[in-house]
Amino acid sequence: MENTHSFTLPRINLAGVGAIKDLPTELLDWKLQKALIVTDKNLIELGYVERVGTILKSLFITHDIFDGVLHPNPTVSFVERGLDCFNKGLNILKRDYGLIISVGGGSNHDCAKAIAAVATNGGSITDYEGYNKITKPPIPTICINTTSGSGAELTATAIIQDTSRKVKMIITSPELTPILSVNDPMFMISMPRQITASSGIDVIVHAIEAFVSTEAFPITDSLALGAIRTVTDFLPRAYENGNDMEAREQMMFASMMAGMAFNNAGLGYAHSLAHQLGGFYDQLHGDYTAVLLPHVLDFNAVSIPENRIRRIAEAMHIKSVNKAQDVANIINALHKLYDDIGIPKGLTQMGLNEDDIEQIAANAFDDITTFVNPRKGTMEDMIGILKAAR
């Protein structure tokens, strides 16, 4: 039986300490006149946006700034305000935007990708919920990353919160893939401890879910296992000392590896449930995925081949014994890591209301990240995982 795969990521990916210095060379031949920067006020205060602006000015590219990503989990209203900014900018100097540049983490990247898509496809971002509904190429997007976790700078997906429905929409299309990503650890030094922990732990969840996905294949396997090993080794160091440049750079590489893996192999129930918990309570996404993963892994174990469990254990430096013991040891190691970096103990601590569980489970059941989970569950299973993770 034929079983083919595709592998998608940005055409150019600049990575490593000082990688931002290579951006002008990549932009030089584009002959751009105008760009829109999508970011948030905190990154303006930290000076990162000014540094990008200086690069654009050196190339005689004018730019405007949309700093309306007001908190994690970008909403439909953020996208709409960004589009207003985009459309107003079109009438200034009679020059169209040739590029959208996001500076920040996953929230800023997803908002930028959504603005870019609607700018050329029209309508509302809600029209594109689901898979492959974007038909016209968006405005080209560059993502300059300031966190190690989301992988959004590499992916063909934007996650936008529809507050009217309390749903996180998953919008996926190859057209959404940025044309260029920049991962420079120098832009990540100022990440607060809580963000380092939450975004960093999401990397190992991305990697584990991609590795056990029904769409996993050798390329994504290698990337996922590399990410698991690197997070195990370097996340505690990055958390303890944000100025540890080796740890920052290694976590950056782990995030990129996991992002490439899940962009092409998909995710699973930890993410489908975490997305929809975020739609209700607007807490840090990585904390949700972390709390859920042990329970999802326990649920999925019966459908995961023994050799895959063994390889996860070995990537986490756990001596393999047998499948059941390896699953238990992986879960114990995850909890130990959570304790070391201050991850919440359960969903109740993060605002879960018992009355919302059924609706959250229903929303998660329709989330497209459920499709490649290794074990096909029911609504009752989703409810059971949420209750177990309380």
N, C-alpha and C positions, 0 to 999 in steps of 0.2 A: 504494500500500500504506500502510495506517495505521501510524503510529509515534508513540505517545503517551509522555509522561514524567510523573513525579511529582517534587515538590520538597519535601523534609521537613527541618525544623530546629525547635529549641525555639521555643515561642510568643513568649517574651521573651528578648532577649539584651542585657545591659548591657555596654557596651564603652567603654574610654577611661580616661585617667588620672583616678583618683578615682571610678570607676564603682561601687565598693562602697558609696558613700554613698547610692546610690539603692535599695539592696536593702530597707531598712525600708519604703519606700513601696510596693514590690511585695508585701511580705508582710502589710501592714497589714490588708487586707480578708479575709485567709484565715481569721482567727480560730483560729489554731493553738494547741494547748496544749503539744505536745511534739515534739521533733525528735531525730534521731540524726545525729551528725557522723561521717563516715568519713574518716580521714586517716592520717598517719604521725607518728612521734615527732619527726622533724626539723622538721616544720611547726608542731608544738606549741612546740618550743624557739624557733623564729623569731618566735613571737607571733601568727601569722596565725589560728590556731584561736581564740585568746583574743579576737581582734578580732571574729570571727564570733559567738562566744559572747556578747560584749557587746551586739551588735545584737539577738540573740535575747532576752536579758534585758530590753532596753529595750521589747520588745514583749510581755513577760510570757510568753515561750515557754521552758519548761524544756528542757534538752537533756542527752543523754548523749554520750560520745565513744568510738568504736571506733578505736583507733590501731594496728590489727594489720596494716596493709599494710607489711610488713617490708622489701620490696625491690621494684624494678621487676618487671614480669611477674607480676601477681597470680595466685595459685594457687587451686585448688578448696578447699584447706584454709583459705585466708584468707577465702573466701566463707562457708565453714561456721562459722568462728569469729565472723564478723560477724553471721551469723544467730543464733548462740547469744546474742550481746550484744543483738540486736534482741528476741529472744523473752524474755530475762530482763527487759528494760526494760519490756515490756508489763505486767508484773505489779506494777510500782512505781507508786504513786499511782493505780492503776486507770485510767490514761489511755493510749490507744494513740498510737503515733507517727503523726503526720500528714504527716511529711516526712523524707526522708533528704537530708542536705547533704554533698557531698564537697568537701573542700578539698585541692587538690594538682594533680598532673598526670594523665596518662592512666591510670596504674595505679590511682590512688585512685578516679577516676571510673568506670572499668570495674568495679572491685570493688563500688562503691556501687550501680551499675545492676544488677549481678548479685544482690546482696543484696535489693534492692527487688523484683526479679522473682520470686525464689524465695519471698520472704515472703508473697506473695499467690497464687502458682501452685503452691506445694508441691514436694515431691520434692527433687532435687539439681540444681545448675546444669548437671551433665552431661546431664540430660534435655532440655536446650534447645539443644544444639549444632546449628548449621545455621540455616536461614531460617524465620522466622515460626512458631515453635513455642510462643511465649508467647501465651496466649489471654486471660488476665485482666490488666487494667491493674495494673502494679506500683505500689508506694508512690511518690507523686510525688517526683521527684529534682531537686535544684538542684546544679549544678556550679560551684564557685568555682575558677578556674584559676590556677595558679602557674607554668606553663610555656608556652612557645610552640612547639607541635609536634604533639601527638597529634591535636588536633581532637575528642577524645573527649567534651568538654563539649557538643558539638553533634550527636553522631551517634546512630544507632539501633542501635549495635553495642557489645557488650562482648567483650573478648578475655581469656580465662581459661586459664591453663596447667594442663593435667592431667598432673601429674608422673608418675603411674603409667604413662601411655602415651607420655610425652615428646612430647606434642602440645599446641599452642596451639589451643584451641577458639574458633571464631568464632561468636558468638551474635548473630543479627541479627533484629530485629523493630521495626516502627514503634512498638510499645508501649514500647520501651526508651529512646526519645528523652526527654532531660530536659525538664522544663517551663520551665526558666529557666537561662541561663548567665551567669556574670559573668567578664569578662576585664578586669582592672585591672592595668596594667603596674606599679603600685606593689607588687603582690604578686609580681612577677617579678624585681625588682632583685637579690635574693639568689641567683638561679640560678647554680650554679657554672659555670665555663667549659665543662667537659666536657658538662654537661647542655645548656647553651646551644647548643653545637655539634651534639650528637647530635639533640636535639629540633628544632632549627632546620633541619638538613639534611633531616629527615624531611618538613618542609613542602614543599620543592621536589620531593621524590619523590612525595608525595601529589598535588601539582599536575600534574606531568608525566604520571603514570599516569592521573589522572582525565581529562586533556585528550586522551589517545590511546585511551581506553576506547571500546568499541563502544557504550556507552550515553551517551556525551557528547552534549550538546545546547547551544544557544547560551548559556543561563544559566550552566551549569557551565563552559563554555569561557571566558567572561569572568572568572569568579572564579578559575579555574586560571591563566590568563595573568597576571592581576593579582598572584596569589601568587608566580609565578615571577619576575616583575619585581622585586617588593618584597624577596624573599629575596636575589636577586642584589645589590641595592643596600644592604641593611641588615644581613644576617647577619654579615658581617665586622666591622662596627662594633659590633654587640651583643656579639660574641665578644671584641673587643679592650677594650671598656669597658662593663662591665655596668651602670654608672650612666648611660650615654647614654640618656636617657629617650625621645628621639625614635626611636632605633633599637629600643628595647624596645617602644614602642608600635607602630611599623611592623611589627615581627616578629609582634606580637600580631594585628594586622589580617591579615597574610599567613597566619597559622595558621588564623584564622577563615575566610578565603576558601577556602583549600585544604580545610578540613574540610567546608564547605558543598558544595564541588565533589565530593569523593570520596564523601560521604554519599549523593549522588544519582546520580553517574555510575559509582562503583565504582573499583577499583584494578586491579592486575595482578600479573605474576609476581614483580616485586621484592618485593612485600609477601607473596605466598603463600609464597615461599621464606624471607623474613626471619622471618615468624611461626614457621615450623617450625624454623629454626635457633635461635630463642629458646627453643623447647620443649626443645631438647637442651642448650644451653649457657648460657642465662640471661644473655646480655650485653645491652648497650643496643640497643634495637630500631632506632633511627635509624642507628646505625653499620652494621647489617646492610643496611638498605635502601639506604644510600649506596653501599656497596661493590658491591651487586648491580646498581644502576640502569644504569651504563654498559653492562654485559654484556646486560642485558635490553633496553635500548634498541637495541643493535646487533642482537640477535636479532629484535626486533619491526620493525625499520626497513622491511623489505620489504613489510610490511602496513600501514604508516602512510602516509597520503596526503602527497605532497610539500608541500602548502600547510600542513599541520599541523606538519611538521618546521620549515618556514620560520618559522612564527609562534612556535614555541618559541625558535628561535635569536634572533629579533628581541626577544623578551621578555627574553632574557639579554644584550642589547646586542651580539649577534654579527651582522656583516654577512652576509646570505644570498648564497650563491654558486650552489650546486646541491644536490640532495638528499644525495648521498653526502658532499660536503664539509661540508654543514651538520651532518649526524650526527656526523662526525669532530670538528668544531669544538665542538659541544655537549659531547661526551664529554671533550674536552681542557679545556674551561672548567669542567666539573664536577670533574675531577681537580685543577685549579688551586685551586678553592674548597676542596676537601678538604684539600689541603696547607696552605692558609692557616689552617684552623681545627682541624687536628690529627685528622682522621678516619683510622682505621686503613687500612693499604694493601691488606689482603686478608683473606679469611675464615680463613686459617690463623692469622693474628695474633690472631684472635678465638676460637680454640679448635677450629676445624673439624678433625674426625678423618676421615681418608680412609675408614675402615671404616663411617662413619655416612652417607655421601653417598647411597647408594641408598635408605635408609629415609627420610631427610629429603626427598628428591625425591618419594617415594611419598606422604608426608604432605602435601607442598605441592600435589601433583597433585589431592588431594581438597579442598583449601582453597577456600572459596567465592569468594575474590578472584581465582581463575584464570578465572572464567567470562566476564569482560568484557575479558580481555587481547586486544589487537588481532590477535595471531597465535596460532592454536591449535597448541600444541606437544604433544609426547609425553613420556613418562617419560624417554626418552633425551635429549630436549632439556633437560629440567629438570636432569638429571645433568650435561649439558654446560655449562650456565650455572654451576652450582656449581663445577665443575672450573675453568672459566675465571676465576672470581672468587677462586680460592684465593690 
